[in-house]
Amino acid sequence: MKTVALIGYPLGHSISPAMHNAAYKHLNIDFEYVLLEVSPENLTKKIDGLRAANFAGFNVTIPHKEAILPLLDEITDLAREIGAVNAVCNQGGKLVGYNTDGPGFIESLKEDAKFNPKGKNCVILGAGGAGRAVAVMLKKNNAKKITIHDAIAEKAKSLASFVEGNISNNLQKEISTADLLVNASPIGMHPNINDCPLPDNIKLHNKIVLYDLVYNPYETKLLKLAKNFKAKAISGLGMLVRQGALAFTIFTGKPAPTNVMLKAAKEALLA
């Protein structure tokens, strides 16, 4: 049996095992997906152990997505550009790092939201690792304008510069002319389900597409707000499943049963 792990700290409740194990069972693959809590001080030591033959690879989550880069043998160009790795394939002891978050987001945006960012005005809330992945992919998909908003002005400025975008000086004004609004911050995530990344006085228009990367709870306060304004509101669960499906193929070499993974993820989330 091959093992795939999710490493992070703290891990808490993750729906990834349910999602991946359902896919292994569906395709009758002798794989198992497990949680592996790894503290930052133990990361280097633990990575060496994950080179063992029984590990097909591992997913990486907070706080290791950036810290893991120098510990790997090879990194794809996209992962290097985004500056974060969330999937690592063990190729006979050689660890190769990928980023499936960015492609997972774009796939979900196009398929779940039926939105093509080409030629569109986009606003991103949050300039951390997730915001960077989103911004890079929007640029690669020829968004007309990318505006970054973050409580830490220097972070927003740095990311805006990296993707040749803008920083938000007037959020309401930017949103009023935006086609897409993405929440790439963790604000509103369980257990802080009453938090919202938008100030109370912000108004949305009904032609905007709002994509919230937060998937737990399934309907965040931000998504409820979007629906109140009759805007299209998309949960981050689609991105979670699609990045997982891309990682599944990297680990197993087989096409992922995305619908099976989505059903298992939704059931685990709502359980």
C-alpha positions in Angstrom: 0.0 0.0 0.0 1.2 3.5 -0.9 0.6 6.4 1.5 -0.2 10.0 0.7 -0.1 12.5 3.6 -1.2 16.0 4.3 1.4 17.9 6.4 0.6 21.1 8.2 0.4 22.6 11.7 -2.1 22.6 13.3 -4.2 20.4 11.0 -7.5 20.4 13.0 -10.4 19.1 11.0 -9.5 18.4 7.4 -11.8 17.0 4.7 -8.9 16.0 2.4 -8.7 12.4 3.7 -12.4 11.8 3.0 -12.0 13.3 -0.5 -8.9 11.4 -1.5 -9.8 8.0 0.1 -13.1 8.1 -1.7 -11.3 8.5 -5.0 -8.9 5.6 -4.2 -11.8 3.4 -3.3 -13.7 4.3 -6.4 -10.8 3.4 -8.7 -9.7 0.4 -6.5 -6.2 1.8 -5.9 -4.2 0.5 -3.0 -3.5 4.0 -1.6 -4.3 5.6 1.8 -4.5 9.3 2.6 -3.5 10.3 6.2 -3.0 13.5 8.2 0.5 14.2 9.5 0.8 17.1 11.9 4.3 18.6 11.5 5.4 21.6 13.6 7.7 24.1 11.9 10.7 23.1 13.9 10.4 19.5 12.8 9.8 20.2 9.1 13.3 19.5 7.8 13.6 16.2 9.8 10.1 15.0 8.7 10.7 15.7 5.0 13.6 13.3 5.0 11.3 10.6 6.4 8.8 11.2 3.6 11.3 10.1 1.0 10.6 6.5 2.1 9.4 4.1 -0.6 5.9 3.7 0.9 5.1 7.4 0.4 3.8 8.3 -3.0 3.8 12.0 -2.0 2.2 14.5 0.2 0.1 17.7 0.2 1.3 20.7 2.1 -0.8 23.3 3.9 -0.3 26.2 6.4 2.3 27.1 7.6 4.7 25.1 5.3 3.8 26.1 1.7 6.7 28.5 1.5 9.1 27.0 4.0 9.3 23.7 2.2 10.7 25.1 -1.1 14.4 24.9 -0.1 13.9 21.4 1.2 12.8 19.9 -2.1 15.0 18.5 -4.9 13.0 20.1 -7.8 10.2 22.7 -8.1 8.0 23.3 -11.1 8.2 26.7 -12.8 4.7 27.6 -11.7 5.3 26.7 -8.1 8.5 28.8 -8.1 6.6 31.8 -9.7 3.8 31.5 -7.1 6.3 31.0 -4.4 4.5 28.2 -2.8 4.2 24.4 -3.0 1.1 22.5 -2.0 1.8 19.0 -3.5 5.0 17.0 -3.5 5.6 13.9 -5.5 8.1 11.3 -4.3 9.9 10.0 -7.4 12.1 7.3 -6.0 13.4 9.4 -3.1 13.5 12.6 -5.2 11.0 15.1 -4.0 9.4 17.3 -6.7 7.2 20.3 -5.7 4.1 21.4 -7.5 1.5 24.1 -7.0 -2.1 22.9 -7.8 -3.8 25.7 -5.9 -3.5 28.2 -8.7 -4.7 25.9 -11.5 -7.4 24.5 -9.2 -8.7 28.0 -8.7 -8.8 28.8 -12.4 -10.5 25.5 -13.2 -13.1 26.1 -10.6 -13.6 29.8 -11.7 -14.2 28.7 -15.3 -16.2 25.6 -14.6 -18.2 26.4 -11.4 -18.6 30.2 -12.0 -18.6 30.0 -15.8 -16.3 33.0 -15.7 -13.4 33.6 -18.0 -11.1 36.3 -16.6 -9.7 37.4 -20.0 -10.2 41.1 -20.4 -12.0 41.5 -17.0 -11.5 43.7 -14.0 -10.6 41.7 -10.9 -10.3 42.6 -7.2 -8.5 40.3 -4.8 -8.9 40.6 -1.0 -5.8 39.3 0.7 -2.1 39.4 -0.5 -0.9 36.3 1.3 0.1 33.0 -0.3 -3.5 32.3 -1.6 -3.8 35.8 -2.9 -0.5 35.4 -4.8 -1.6 32.1 -6.4 -4.9 33.8 -7.5 -3.2 36.9 -8.8 -0.6 35.0 -10.8 -3.3 32.8 -12.4 -5.5 35.7 -13.3 -2.5 37.4 -14.9 -1.7 34.3 -16.9 -5.3 34.1 -18.0 -5.1 37.7 -19.4 -7.2 39.6 -16.8 -7.4 43.3 -17.9 -6.9 44.7 -14.5 -5.9 43.2 -11.1 -6.4 45.2 -8.0 -5.1 44.0 -4.6 -6.6 44.9 -1.2 -4.9 44.0 2.0 -4.9 45.4 5.6 -1.1 45.4 5.4 -0.4 48.0 2.7 3.1 46.8 2.0 1.9 43.3 1.2 -0.7 44.6 -1.2 1.9 46.8 -2.9 4.4 44.0 -3.2 1.9 41.6 -4.8 0.4 44.3 -7.1 4.0 45.1 -8.3 4.7 41.4 -8.9 1.6 40.9 -11.2 1.7 44.5 -12.7 -1.5 45.3 -10.9 -2.9 48.0 -8.7 -3.5 48.6 -5.0 -6.9 49.6 -3.8 -7.2 53.1 -2.5 -11.0 53.1 -2.7 -12.4 49.6 -2.3 -16.0 50.6 -3.0 -14.9 52.3 -6.2 -12.9 49.3 -7.4 -15.7 46.9 -6.6 -18.2 49.1 -8.4 -16.4 48.5 -11.7 -15.1 45.0 -11.0 -16.3 41.9 -12.9 -14.8 39.5 -10.3 -14.2 39.8 -6.5 -12.1 37.1 -4.9 -11.7 36.6 -1.1 -8.2 35.1 -0.8 -8.0 35.9 3.0 -8.9 33.4 5.7 -11.5 35.9 7.1 -14.8 34.1 7.7 -13.3 30.7 8.0 -14.6 28.3 10.7 -14.7 28.9 13.7 -14.9 32.7 13.0 -18.0 32.3 10.8 -19.5 35.7 11.7 -16.5 37.6 10.3 -16.6 39.2 6.8 -13.6 40.5 4.8 -15.7 43.4 3.5 -16.5 46.5 5.6 -20.2 46.8 6.5 -20.7 49.9 4.2 -19.5 48.2 1.0 -22.1 47.5 -1.6 -21.9 44.9 -4.4 -23.5 45.1 -7.8 -25.5 42.2 -9.3 -23.3 41.7 -12.3 -20.2 40.9 -10.2 -19.0 37.3 -9.6 -17.9 36.7 -6.0 -15.5 33.8 -5.4 -14.7 33.0 -1.7 -11.7 30.7 -1.3 -13.0 29.9 2.2 -15.0 26.6 2.0 -15.7 26.0 5.7 -18.5 26.9 6.4 -20.0 26.0 3.0 -21.9 29.3 2.9 -19.8 32.0 4.4 -21.1 35.4 5.6 -19.5 36.9 2.5 -21.4 34.5 0.2 -24.7 35.3 2.0 -23.9 39.0 1.4 -23.3 38.5 -2.3 -26.7 36.7 -2.6 -28.4 39.6 -0.9 -27.1 41.8 -3.7 -28.3 39.2 -6.3 -24.6 38.6 -7.3 -23.2 35.2 -8.3 -21.6 33.6 -5.3 -19.2 30.7 -5.5 -17.8 28.7 -2.6 -14.1 27.7 -2.4 -15.0 24.0 -2.2 -14.7 23.7 -5.9 -11.1 25.0 -5.8 -10.3 22.6 -2.9 -11.6 19.6 -4.9 -9.9 20.6 -8.2 -6.5 21.3 -6.6 -6.9 17.9 -4.9 -7.9 16.2 -8.1 -4.7 17.6 -9.8 -2.6 16.4 -6.9 -4.4 13.0 -7.1 -3.1 12.6 -10.7 0.4 13.7 -9.7 0.5 11.0 -7.0 -1.2 8.2 -8.8 -0.7 8.9 -12.5 -4.4 8.4 -13.0 -7.2 10.8 -14.0 -9.1 11.9 -10.8 -12.8 11.0 -10.4 -13.6 14.7 -9.6 -17.3 14.1 -9.1 -16.6 11.4 -6.5 -14.1 13.7 -4.7 -16.6 16.6 -4.7 -19.4 14.4 -3.3 -17.1 13.1 -0.5 -15.8 16.6 0.3 -19.3 18.0 0.6 -20.5 15.2 2.8 -17.5 15.5 5.1 -18.0 19.3 5.3 -21.7 19.1 6.1 -21.3 16.1 8.5 
